[in-house]
Amino acid sequence: MSKDLLLFILACAPVAINLWAYFLMKTAPTELDPEIVVTGYQLVKHKTGQPGIKCLDCGWTSYNHNDVAYRYCGHCDKFHYHVVH
């Protein structure tokens, strides 16, 4: 791989990641429905009404708004991607 191509890829990577995160936020469900389970995570609500995300891989639940928006599990250190059919 040429040096110029590598520099181009490294320069574009942050932009591509931010665009992907924006796309995931815009295509994520807007309503929290505890009856709908998507592979890997479940959207939940705390008894106070605060939205949360439960990782079905490790069982950890987070009520951090960024974790919910980006479908992220801080315990597993991974993102759950929302697949649009």
Sequence and secondary structure as in RCSB ss.txt:
>XXXX:A:sequence
MSKDLLLFILACAPVAINLWAYFLMKTAPTELDPEIVVTGYQLVKHKTGQPGIKCLDCGWTSYNHNDVAYRYCGH
CDKFHYHVVH
>XXXX:A:secstr
  HHHHHHHHHHHHHHHHHHHHHHHHHS SS  TT  BTTEEEEE TTS EEEEETTT  EE  HHHHHHTEETT
TTEE      
